[in-house]
Amino acid sequence: MSDIAGELARVRGAFDQPTLTLLHRSLAPVVIAIFRSSFGRDTRSIPAPRLHDQVDAYLDELRLAGVPAANLPAGSGRDLCLKWMHGQWLVRSTADDGSEVYSLTSHAQDALALVTSLTRERASLSEHRISTILSAVRRFNTEVNPDRAARVSILDSEIERLTAERNRLLDGGELPQVSPDYMLEGYSELLQLIAALPSDFARVEEAFTGLRASILASFRAEERPAGEVIDDYLARADSLMAATPEGRAFEGAFALLRDEALLLQLREDLGALLAHPLASDILLDADRRELRGTVGLIRSGIVSVLARRSRVSAALREYIVTHDITRDRELDATLRQLDAELATWMKTAGPRATVPLELLPPRVEVTHLRERFHNAETEVGPPPLADVSEHRPDAVSLTELLAQGGPSLSTLRAELARALADPEPMTSLGALFDQLDPELRRPVEIFGLLHLATNSVGMDRHTDTETYRAVRPDGTERALAVPRVAPADAPVPPTDPDAQPPALATVPEENR
């Protein structure tokens, strides 16, 4: 009998994969077109609100282009993105800045790579493909052949062939001409290999995410002691790369890709291929950008995988630190006790018996809750106040208090308004100050007068100074040099270059 039943089971399993479920849908062309227009090599992730708006905009453009509504997915951009997340074609994660972003899963990237390979024109069989297969088989046999003599024989023949070719070229031999079909096939295979890299990197990231879920499940199960679970986690965290087939494959590739000399050689080889005379006739601008960005794609993929591994380790470490096993065990014991009481009650209760049970306990109404209790030491009254009547200062009158206070703004405002309204204009603010009553010529009144003059229209401040002769409450005088403030139309007083500034009054120390 044939194994048709087994083949059918394997094929059904393959069709259940998200890659084929996406391609098998009737609206797959529209979904693939949206993915190809939104994501690219330089756009690995898109903020969630922006992708919602892009999907709505793409659907509107397709409607305007005449695509029937039956051939377009129904729903808003947000609803479609959520549906594609359930189909495992999109994944939503949190970026470093805390925002939510969408990125394609490895299944969606495999579907896009398959569609891209089908859109490129290539021959199914060519000289380049046969030579590539022969070279790959020869190299693979050289690396894995267990017979020492066979390996030496292969290396000797390869050295002999390469030496003969080198000597021929040094002797001026003719360079073999390459046909355009051969170059086209080579570029196509190279582009296919490069296009598969993003899905390979994404598959490794998804493997780390699945490993995180399995470790967290083992923590929540609590089937083993906490110390044993932590030891197991630490052992698996040290070998995250080797825990899955994808991780082991990436570890092997990472050993090669972190070699700077190898990456430099790759960049030089790609540059030489792009500078080939036939490249301008074969490659499109998009193909050139894809080949030129191969090294950057490899570096960004490695950084993304390592960042995912670091986030997985950080999440598991945080779970270990914050997980309260005692609280979970108390909750589990309470639920078990309730289950036991329910089993006891069901022995005598009927099938339709009910028990009025509140989900939350009622609130206790407490008007006052004592926080401190009686303490003989703290309940003792405060000691009597000391008698300081002998140090009582002398009585101060209201007039004396006002003399020590701030400027008399209301009185000064009236004097300034009267001076400005006088037909004979005042020469300066200092002249007005000298004409005031002694009780309005305190030093603090100068600040009030300057404040009022600043807020008055028509008063200008000059660079020179004038003397204000202030009178203190105790009768002492003091001369203060203050910038001259005068009306705009006031005459400018003559200045004597040989004149000395007025001498300031000497004030006793006790009156300062």
C-alpha positions as CSV (number, residue, x, y, z in Angstrom):
1,M,0.0,0.0,0.0
2,S,1.1,3.6,-0.7
3,D,1.7,6.2,2.0
4,I,-1.0,8.5,0.5
5,A,-2.7,8.8,3.9
6,G,0.5,10.0,5.6
7,E,1.2,12.4,2.8
8,L,-2.3,13.8,3.1
9,A,-1.8,14.4,6.8
10,R,1.5,16.1,6.2
11,V,0.1,18.3,3.5
12,R,-2.9,19.3,5.7
13,G,-0.4,20.2,8.4
14,A,1.4,22.4,5.9
15,F,-1.8,24.1,4.8
16,D,-2.6,24.8,8.5
17,Q,0.5,26.9,8.7
18,P,-0.2,30.7,8.7
19,T,1.9,31.1,5.6
20,L,-0.4,29.0,3.4
21,T,-3.6,30.1,5.1
22,L,-2.7,33.7,4.1
23,L,-2.0,32.7,0.5
24,H,-5.1,30.4,0.3
25,R,-7.5,33.2,1.2
26,S,-9.6,34.8,-1.5
27,L,-8.5,38.3,-0.5
28,A,-4.8,37.3,-0.3
29,P,-3.7,39.5,-3.2
30,V,-5.0,42.6,-1.4
31,V,-3.5,41.7,1.9
32,I,-0.1,40.9,0.3
33,A,-0.2,44.2,-1.6
34,I,-0.9,46.1,1.6
35,F,1.9,44.4,3.4
36,R,4.4,45.0,0.5
37,S,3.4,48.7,0.4
38,S,3.6,49.2,4.1
39,F,6.6,47.2,5.2
40,G,10.0,47.0,3.6
41,R,13.7,46.4,4.4
42,D,14.0,49.8,6.0
43,T,10.6,49.7,7.6
44,R,10.6,46.7,9.9
45,S,8.0,48.1,12.3
46,I,5.2,50.7,12.0
47,P,3.4,52.5,14.9
48,A,-0.1,51.1,15.4
49,P,-2.1,54.3,14.7
50,R,-0.1,54.9,11.5
51,L,-0.6,51.4,10.1
52,H,-4.4,51.7,10.8
53,D,-4.5,55.0,8.8
54,Q,-2.3,53.5,6.0
55,V,-4.7,50.5,5.6
56,D,-7.7,52.8,5.4
57,A,-5.9,55.0,2.8
58,Y,-4.9,52.0,0.7
59,L,-8.4,50.6,0.7
60,D,-9.8,54.0,-0.4
61,E,-7.2,54.2,-3.2
62,L,-8.2,50.7,-4.4
63,R,-11.9,51.7,-4.4
64,L,-11.1,54.8,-6.5
65,A,-9.1,52.6,-8.9
66,G,-12.2,50.6,-9.6
67,V,-11.6,47.4,-7.5
68,P,-15.0,45.9,-6.6
69,A,-16.0,46.0,-3.0
70,A,-16.4,42.2,-3.0
71,N,-12.6,41.9,-3.7
72,L,-11.7,44.1,-0.8
73,P,-11.6,43.2,3.0
74,A,-14.4,44.7,5.0
75,G,-13.8,46.7,8.2
76,S,-11.7,49.6,9.3
77,G,-7.9,49.6,9.4
78,R,-7.8,48.8,13.1
79,D,-10.2,45.9,12.8
80,L,-8.3,44.4,9.9
81,C,-5.0,44.7,11.7
82,L,-6.5,42.9,14.7
83,K,-7.8,40.2,12.4
84,W,-4.4,39.8,10.8
85,M,-2.9,39.5,14.3
86,H,-5.2,36.6,15.1
87,G,-4.1,35.0,11.8
88,Q,-0.5,35.3,13.0
89,W,0.6,37.6,10.1
90,L,1.1,40.6,12.3
91,V,2.5,41.0,15.7
92,R,2.1,44.0,18.0
93,S,4.8,44.8,20.5
94,T,6.1,47.7,22.6
95,A,8.9,49.8,21.3
96,D,11.7,51.2,23.4
97,D,9.9,54.5,23.7
98,G,6.7,52.8,25.1
99,S,4.6,53.1,21.9
100,E,2.9,50.1,20.3
101,V,4.2,49.0,16.9
102,Y,3.2,46.4,14.3
103,S,5.7,44.1,12.5
104,L,5.4,41.2,10.1
105,T,5.7,37.7,11.5
106,S,8.0,35.1,9.8
107,H,4.9,33.5,8.2
108,A,3.9,36.7,6.5
109,Q,7.4,37.4,5.4
110,D,7.7,33.9,3.9
111,A,4.5,34.6,2.0
112,L,5.8,37.9,0.7
113,A,9.1,36.3,-0.3
114,L,7.2,33.6,-2.2
115,V,5.2,36.2,-4.1
116,T,8.3,38.2,-4.8
117,S,10.1,35.2,-6.2
118,L,7.1,34.5,-8.5
119,T,7.0,38.1,-9.7
120,R,10.6,37.9,-10.9
121,E,11.3,36.5,-14.3
122,R,13.8,33.7,-14.3
123,A,14.6,30.5,-16.1
124,S,13.7,27.3,-14.4
125,L,17.0,25.6,-15.5
126,S,20.2,27.3,-16.5
127,E,23.9,26.9,-16.5
128,H,24.3,29.1,-13.5
129,R,21.9,27.0,-11.4
130,I,23.6,23.8,-12.3
131,S,27.1,25.2,-11.5
132,T,25.7,26.6,-8.2
133,I,24.5,23.2,-7.3
134,L,27.8,21.5,-8.2
135,S,29.8,24.1,-6.3
136,A,27.6,23.8,-3.2
137,V,27.7,20.0,-3.3
138,R,31.5,20.1,-3.7
139,R,32.0,22.5,-0.9
140,F,29.6,20.7,1.4
141,N,31.4,17.4,0.7
142,T,34.8,19.0,1.4
143,E,33.6,20.2,4.8
144,V,31.8,17.0,6.0
145,N,33.6,14.1,4.3
146,P,34.8,11.7,7.1
147,D,37.5,10.2,4.9
148,R,40.8,12.0,5.4
149,A,42.3,10.9,2.1
150,A,39.1,11.9,0.2
151,R,39.3,15.4,1.7
152,V,43.0,15.8,0.8
153,S,42.2,14.6,-2.7
154,I,39.4,17.1,-3.1
155,L,41.6,19.9,-1.8
156,D,44.5,18.9,-4.0
157,S,42.3,18.9,-7.1
158,E,40.8,22.3,-6.2
159,I,44.2,23.8,-5.6
160,E,45.4,22.4,-8.9
161,R,42.4,23.9,-10.7
162,L,42.7,27.3,-9.1
163,T,46.5,27.4,-9.6
164,A,46.1,26.6,-13.3
165,E,43.5,29.3,-13.7
166,R,45.6,31.8,-11.9
167,N,48.7,31.1,-14.0
168,R,46.6,31.3,-17.2
169,L,45.3,34.8,-16.2
170,L,48.8,35.9,-15.3
171,D,50.1,34.8,-18.7
172,G,47.6,37.0,-20.4
173,G,44.9,34.4,-21.0
174,E,41.6,35.6,-22.3
175,L,38.9,36.3,-19.7
176,P,35.8,34.0,-20.2
177,Q,32.8,36.0,-21.4
178,V,29.6,35.6,-19.3
179,S,26.2,35.7,-21.0
180,P,23.5,38.0,-19.9
181,D,21.3,35.0,-19.1
182,Y,23.9,33.7,-16.7
183,M,24.2,37.0,-15.0
184,L,20.4,37.4,-14.7
185,E,20.1,33.9,-13.1
186,G,22.9,34.7,-10.7
187,Y,21.4,38.1,-9.6
188,S,17.9,36.4,-9.2
189,E,19.2,33.7,-7.0
190,L,21.2,36.2,-4.9
191,L,18.2,38.4,-4.5
192,Q,16.1,35.4,-3.4
193,L,18.6,34.5,-0.7
194,I,18.8,38.0,0.6
195,A,15.0,38.4,0.6
196,A,14.7,35.3,2.9
197,L,16.9,36.9,5.6
198,P,14.2,39.0,7.3
199,S,11.9,36.0,7.7
200,D,14.8,34.0,9.1
201,F,15.6,36.6,11.7
202,A,11.9,37.0,12.6
203,R,11.6,33.2,13.1
204,V,14.5,33.3,15.6
205,E,12.8,36.2,17.5
206,E,9.5,34.3,17.6
207,A,11.4,31.2,18.9
208,F,12.7,33.3,21.8
209,T,9.2,34.6,22.5
210,G,7.9,31.0,22.6
211,L,10.7,30.0,25.0
212,R,9.7,32.9,27.3
213,A,6.1,31.7,27.4
214,S,7.2,28.1,28.2
215,I,9.4,29.2,31.1
216,L,6.6,31.4,32.5
217,A,4.2,28.5,32.3
218,S,6.6,26.3,34.3
219,F,6.8,29.1,36.9
220,R,3.1,29.3,37.2
221,A,2.6,25.6,37.4
222,E,4.6,25.4,40.6
223,E,5.0,21.6,40.2
224,R,8.6,21.9,41.5
225,P,10.2,23.9,44.3
226,A,10.9,27.5,43.6
227,G,14.7,27.1,43.9
228,E,14.7,24.2,41.3
229,V,12.6,26.3,38.9
230,I,15.0,29.3,39.3
231,D,18.1,27.0,38.7
232,D,16.4,25.6,35.6
233,Y,15.7,29.1,34.4
234,L,19.2,30.3,34.9
235,A,20.6,27.2,33.1
236,R,18.2,27.8,30.1
237,A,18.9,31.6,30.1
238,D,22.6,30.8,29.7
239,S,21.8,28.7,26.6
240,L,18.9,30.5,25.0
241,M,20.5,30.3,21.6
242,A,20.9,26.5,21.8
243,A,17.4,25.9,23.2
244,T,15.6,25.8,19.8
245,P,16.6,24.8,16.3
246,E,16.2,28.3,15.1
247,G,18.5,29.6,17.9
248,R,21.2,27.0,17.1
249,A,21.0,28.0,13.5
250,F,21.3,31.6,14.3
251,E,24.2,31.0,16.7
252,G,26.1,29.3,13.9
253,A,25.3,32.2,11.5
254,F,26.2,34.7,14.1
255,A,29.7,33.3,14.5
256,L,30.2,34.1,10.8
257,L,28.3,37.4,10.6
258,R,30.1,39.0,13.5
259,D,33.4,38.6,11.6
260,E,34.2,42.1,10.5
261,A,36.7,40.9,7.8
262,L,34.0,38.6,6.4
263,L,31.4,41.4,6.2
264,L,34.0,43.7,4.6
265,Q,34.7,41.0,2.0
266,L,30.9,40.7,1.4
267,R,30.6,44.4,0.9
268,E,33.5,44.5,-1.6
269,D,32.0,41.5,-3.5
270,L,28.6,43.1,-3.7
271,G,30.2,46.4,-4.9
272,A,32.0,44.5,-7.6
273,L,28.8,42.8,-8.8
274,L,27.0,46.1,-8.9
275,A,29.8,47.6,-10.9
276,H,29.7,44.8,-13.5
277,P,29.1,46.1,-17.1
278,L,25.9,44.0,-17.5
279,A,24.5,45.0,-14.1
280,S,23.1,48.3,-15.5
281,D,21.0,46.4,-18.1
282,I,19.8,43.7,-15.7
283,L,19.2,45.2,-12.3
284,L,16.4,47.6,-11.4
285,D,16.9,50.5,-9.0
286,A,15.1,48.5,-6.3
287,D,17.3,45.5,-6.9
288,R,20.4,47.7,-6.6
289,R,19.2,49.2,-3.3
290,E,18.5,45.7,-2.0
291,L,21.9,44.4,-2.8
292,R,23.7,47.5,-1.6
293,G,21.9,47.2,1.8
294,T,22.6,43.6,2.4
295,V,25.3,44.2,5.1
296,G,23.0,46.7,6.9
297,L,20.2,44.2,6.7
298,I,22.3,41.6,8.3
299,R,23.5,43.9,11.1
300,S,20.0,45.2,11.9
301,G,18.7,41.6,12.0
302,I,21.4,40.5,14.4
303,V,20.7,43.6,16.6
304,S,17.0,42.9,16.6
305,V,17.4,39.2,17.6
306,L,19.9,40.1,20.4
307,A,17.5,42.9,21.6
308,R,14.6,40.3,21.7
309,R,16.8,37.9,23.7
310,S,17.7,40.7,26.1
311,R,14.0,41.6,26.5
312,V,13.1,38.0,27.2
313,S,15.8,37.7,29.8
314,A,14.7,41.0,31.4
315,A,11.0,39.9,31.5
316,L,11.8,36.6,33.1
317,R,14.1,38.2,35.6
318,E,11.4,40.7,36.6
319,Y,8.9,37.9,37.0
320,I,11.2,36.1,39.3
321,V,11.8,39.2,41.4
322,T,8.2,40.3,41.6
323,H,6.5,36.9,41.8
324,D,5.0,36.3,45.3
325,I,4.7,32.5,45.7
326,T,3.3,32.8,49.2
327,R,0.4,34.9,48.1
328,D,-0.4,32.5,45.2
329,R,-0.3,29.6,47.6
330,E,-2.7,31.3,50.0
331,L,-5.1,32.0,47.1
332,D,-4.8,28.4,46.0
333,A,-5.5,27.1,49.5
334,T,-8.5,29.3,49.8
335,L,-10.0,28.1,46.5
336,R,-9.3,24.4,47.6
337,Q,-11.1,25.1,50.9
338,L,-14.1,26.6,49.0
339,D,-14.2,23.6,46.7
340,A,-14.2,21.2,49.7
341,E,-17.0,23.2,51.4
342,L,-19.0,23.2,48.1
343,A,-18.7,19.4,47.9
344,T,-19.9,19.0,51.5
345,W,-22.9,21.3,50.7
346,M,-23.8,19.4,47.5
347,K,-24.3,16.2,49.5
348,T,-27.5,17.6,51.1
349,A,-28.5,20.4,48.6
350,G,-30.9,19.8,45.7
351,P,-30.0,20.3,42.1
352,R,-31.7,23.8,42.0
353,A,-30.7,25.0,45.4
354,T,-29.0,28.4,45.5
355,V,-27.1,30.3,48.1
356,P,-27.1,34.2,48.1
357,L,-23.4,35.0,48.0
358,E,-21.9,38.4,47.5
359,L,-18.9,38.6,45.3
360,L,-17.3,41.2,47.5
361,P,-17.6,41.5,51.3
362,P,-19.7,44.4,52.5
363,R,-18.0,47.7,53.4
364,V,-17.6,48.2,57.2
365,E,-19.0,51.6,58.2
366,V,-16.6,53.0,60.8
367,T,-17.1,56.7,61.7
368,H,-13.8,56.9,63.6
369,L,-10.9,54.5,63.9
370,R,-8.6,55.1,66.7
371,E,-5.0,55.1,65.5
372,R,-3.2,55.8,68.8
373,F,-3.9,54.4,72.2
374,H,-3.5,55.9,75.7
375,N,0.1,56.5,76.7
376,A,0.8,57.9,80.2
377,E,4.0,59.6,79.0
378,T,2.4,61.4,76.0
379,E,-0.9,62.2,77.8
380,V,0.9,64.6,80.3
381,G,0.0,68.2,79.7
382,P,2.6,70.7,78.4
383,P,4.7,72.5,81.0
384,P,3.7,76.0,81.9
385,L,5.0,78.9,79.9
386,A,8.0,80.8,81.2
387,D,7.4,84.4,82.5
388,V,9.1,86.7,80.0
389,S,7.3,89.9,81.0
390,E,10.5,91.5,82.1
391,H,11.9,91.3,78.5
392,R,8.8,92.9,77.0
393,P,9.7,95.6,74.5
394,D,8.5,99.1,74.9
395,A,5.1,100.0,73.5
396,V,5.2,101.2,69.9
397,S,2.7,103.7,68.5
398,L,0.9,103.4,65.2
399,T,2.7,106.4,63.8
400,E,6.1,104.8,64.6
401,L,5.0,101.6,62.9
402,L,3.9,103.4,59.8
403,A,7.2,105.3,59.7
404,Q,9.1,102.0,59.5
405,G,6.8,100.6,56.8
406,G,6.8,100.7,53.0
407,P,6.3,103.6,50.7
408,S,3.1,105.6,50.8
409,L,1.9,104.9,47.3
410,S,-1.5,106.6,47.5
411,T,0.0,109.9,48.7
412,L,2.9,109.7,46.3
413,R,0.6,109.0,43.4
414,A,-1.4,112.1,44.2
415,E,1.7,114.3,44.5
416,L,3.0,112.9,41.1
417,A,-0.3,113.6,39.4
418,R,-0.4,117.1,40.8
419,A,3.1,117.8,39.6
420,L,2.4,116.5,36.1
421,A,-0.8,118.5,35.9
422,D,0.9,121.7,37.0
423,P,1.2,124.3,34.2
424,E,4.8,124.8,35.2
425,P,6.3,121.4,34.5
426,M,8.7,119.8,37.0
427,T,12.3,119.5,36.0
428,S,12.9,116.0,37.3
429,L,11.6,113.4,39.8
430,G,14.4,114.3,42.2
431,A,13.2,118.0,42.3
432,L,9.7,116.8,43.1
433,F,11.1,114.6,45.9
434,D,12.9,117.5,47.5
435,Q,9.7,119.5,47.6
436,L,7.7,116.8,49.5
437,D,7.0,116.9,53.2
438,P,9.7,115.3,55.4
439,E,7.4,112.4,56.2
440,L,7.2,111.6,52.5
441,R,11.0,111.9,52.0
442,R,12.0,108.6,53.7
443,P,14.6,106.5,51.7
444,V,11.9,103.9,51.1
445,E,9.7,106.5,49.4
446,I,12.2,106.8,46.6
447,F,11.4,103.3,45.5
448,G,7.7,104.1,45.6
449,L,8.2,107.2,43.6
450,L,10.3,105.5,41.0
451,H,7.7,102.7,40.7
452,L,4.9,105.2,40.0
453,A,7.0,107.2,37.5
454,T,7.9,104.0,35.6
455,N,4.2,103.2,35.1
456,S,3.3,106.8,34.2
457,V,3.1,108.0,30.6
458,G,5.6,110.7,29.5
459,M,8.3,110.0,32.0
460,D,11.8,109.1,30.6
461,R,14.8,107.6,32.3
462,H,18.2,109.2,31.5
463,T,21.7,108.0,31.8
464,D,22.9,110.7,34.3
465,T,22.0,110.8,38.0
466,E,20.6,113.3,40.4
467,T,20.7,113.6,44.1
468,Y,17.8,112.6,46.4
469,R,18.0,114.1,49.9
470,A,16.1,111.6,52.0
471,V,15.0,112.2,55.6
472,R,14.9,109.2,58.0
473,P,12.2,108.9,60.7
474,D,14.8,109.8,63.3
475,G,15.6,113.1,61.5
476,T,18.9,112.2,60.0
477,E,19.4,113.0,56.3
478,R,21.1,111.0,53.6
479,A,21.9,111.9,50.0
480,L,21.3,109.2,47.4
481,A,22.5,109.2,43.8
482,V,19.6,108.0,41.6
483,P,19.2,107.8,37.8
484,R,17.5,111.0,36.6
485,V,13.8,110.5,35.6
486,A,12.1,113.5,34.1
487,P,9.2,114.3,31.8
488,A,9.8,114.0,28.1
489,D,9.4,117.8,27.5
490,A,11.5,118.9,30.5
491,P,14.6,121.0,29.8
492,V,17.9,119.2,30.1
493,P,19.9,120.7,32.9
494,P,23.4,121.9,32.0
495,T,26.2,119.6,33.0
496,D,29.6,120.6,34.3
497,P,32.4,118.2,33.3
498,D,34.5,119.3,36.3
499,A,31.7,119.0,38.8
500,Q,32.1,116.4,41.5
501,P,29.2,114.2,42.6
502,P,27.5,115.3,45.8
503,A,29.0,113.9,49.0
504,L,26.8,111.3,50.6
505,A,25.8,112.0,54.2
506,T,27.5,110.0,56.8
507,V,25.0,108.1,58.9
508,P,25.8,106.8,62.3
509,E,26.0,103.0,62.6
510,E,23.1,102.8,65.0
511,N,20.8,104.8,62.6
512,R,21.6,102.7,59.5
